[in-house]
Amino acid sequence: MQILASDQPGPLKRALIDQNPAWVQLLGLCPLMAVSHTLVNALGLGLASMFVLLGSNIIISLLRYQIPNHLRLPLFVLIIATFTTCITLLMQAFMFELYERMALYLQIIVTNCIILSRAEICASKQKLSIAIIDALSVGAGFLLALLCLGAARELLGWGTLFRDMNLLLGSIAKDWKITLIPADFTVLLISLPPGAFIMAGLLMALAKACFKHTDDIG
């Protein structure tokens, strides 16, 4: 029996849930763990990664017939490094305090296996429109993983949400911080590096349980 196209998961659902690059494929975990102790850090890194992923996918797709097969890996890295440098310089110019928090992890976006894998698997083989959709979908999946972990760690570790959001969005967000848990009831460990592994493990287990329950119902 022919399977209708509508029965297949779209690229966004696939990247957000079925094949999330962080929670399912376990890619890009180093910056995910290191930077996500607040929501603003997670949002900043997620948007920066999406910028690099989108830019590199576009250029690689446009040049896919001109890139020699034996040079594709070094050229992919060079293109990704170019966009990584661009977003690093932009953050240094306009969001310097936020840049200081994640400087090292911004610079190693160039080695992020999520971005390199999409260049090899999709952008180098597909037309521009598909490469753009792939970049936005996978970037959104990585951003979602960062936001979930960042929100959970900030809430349990600091008792707040949207802390220091003005570092990313400017003065419009200076009063966005919401205190939901009194300081006496927070768990400082969650905001420290070991807390990243604890919260990531709990969120992965929760997501797996929820998706399994959904599949069983379906």
Buried (B, 14 or more C-beta within 10 A) or exposed (E): EEEEEEEEEEBBEBBBBEBBBBBBBEBBBEBBBBBBBBBBBBBBBBBBBBBBBBBBBBBBBEEBEEBEEEEBEEBBBEBBBBBBBBBBEEBEEEBEEBBEBBEEBBBEBBBBBBBBBBBBEBBBEBEBEBBBBBBBBBBBBBBBBBBBBBBBBBBBBBBBBBBBBBBBBEEEBEEBBEEEBEEEEBBEEBBEEEBBEBBBEEBBEEBEEEBEEEEEEE
